[in-house]
């Protein structure tokens, strides 16, 4: 990504509400992103690690919001436990 600032921000807040939509907003720093997100119930914050040609993006999940729930569910999925449980629904 280089040393140049990313035009649209490098920190992304992603949240959901009771609708079927996922929302996101970009920020230049974690402090402003966390301040914005704190009134959201279900959110995650990511940091942009790299991007290529505005098509391919690599994000790092930061320890905010539903971080622990996301990590737990993703780990269960990788172990195959979540997929077996979901098949039973």
C-alpha positions as CSV (number, residue, x, y, z in Angstrom):
1,X,0.0,0.0,0.0
2,X,3.0,2.3,0.5
3,X,3.3,5.3,2.7
4,X,0.7,7.5,1.0
5,X,-2.5,8.0,3.0
6,X,-5.4,6.0,1.6
7,X,-7.9,8.4,0.1
8,X,-11.0,6.9,1.8
9,X,-9.6,5.9,5.1
10,X,-7.9,2.8,6.4
11,X,-10.2,1.9,9.2
12,X,-13.6,0.4,8.4
13,X,-16.5,0.0,10.8
14,X,-19.0,-2.6,9.7
15,X,-22.3,-3.1,11.4
16,X,-25.7,-4.7,11.1
17,X,-29.1,-3.8,12.4
18,X,-32.5,-5.5,12.3
19,X,-32.7,-5.2,8.5
20,X,-31.2,-7.5,5.9
21,X,-28.4,-5.0,5.2
22,X,-24.7,-4.7,6.2
23,X,-23.4,-1.1,6.6
24,X,-19.9,0.3,6.6
25,X,-18.1,3.6,7.1
26,X,-14.5,4.4,6.6
27,X,-12.3,6.4,9.0
28,X,-8.7,7.6,9.1
29,X,-8.0,6.3,12.7
30,X,-9.2,3.8,15.3
31,X,-10.2,6.5,17.8
32,X,-12.8,8.1,15.5
33,X,-14.0,4.7,14.3
34,X,-14.6,3.4,17.8
35,X,-16.3,6.6,18.9
36,X,-18.7,6.3,15.9
37,X,-19.3,2.6,16.5
38,X,-20.0,2.7,20.2
39,X,-23.7,3.3,19.9
40,X,-24.0,0.4,17.4
41,X,-25.0,-3.0,18.9
42,X,-23.4,-5.4,16.4
43,X,-20.2,-4.1,14.8
44,X,-16.7,-5.0,13.9
45,X,-13.7,-2.8,13.1
46,X,-11.1,-3.6,10.5
47,X,-7.8,-2.1,9.5
48,X,-6.7,-2.0,5.9
49,X,-3.5,-3.9,5.4
50,X,-3.1,-3.6,1.7
51,X,-5.0,-3.0,-1.5
52,X,-4.3,-3.6,-5.2
53,X,-5.9,-1.6,-8.0
54,X,-8.9,-0.8,-5.8
55,X,-10.1,-4.3,-6.5
56,X,-8.3,-6.6,-4.0
57,X,-8.3,-5.6,-0.3
58,X,-6.7,-7.3,2.8
59,X,-8.2,-6.4,6.2
60,X,-7.1,-7.1,9.7
61,X,-9.9,-7.6,12.2
62,X,-9.3,-5.4,15.3
63,X,-10.4,-6.1,18.9
64,X,-13.5,-4.0,19.0
65,X,-17.3,-4.7,19.0
66,X,-18.3,-8.3,18.4
67,X,-14.7,-9.3,17.8
68,X,-14.8,-12.2,20.3
69,X,-18.1,-13.6,18.9
70,X,-16.8,-13.4,15.4
71,X,-13.5,-15.1,16.3
72,X,-15.4,-17.9,18.2
73,X,-17.9,-18.6,15.5
74,X,-15.2,-18.5,12.8
75,X,-13.0,-20.9,14.8
76,X,-16.0,-23.3,15.3
77,X,-16.7,-23.1,11.5
78,X,-13.0,-23.9,10.7
79,X,-13.2,-26.9,13.0
80,X,-16.3,-28.1,11.2
81,X,-18.4,-27.8,14.4
82,X,-20.5,-24.9,13.2
83,X,-21.2,-26.4,9.8
84,X,-22.4,-29.6,11.3
85,X,-24.7,-27.7,13.7
86,X,-26.0,-25.5,10.8
87,X,-26.9,-28.6,8.8
88,X,-29.3,-29.7,11.6
89,X,-31.3,-26.4,11.3
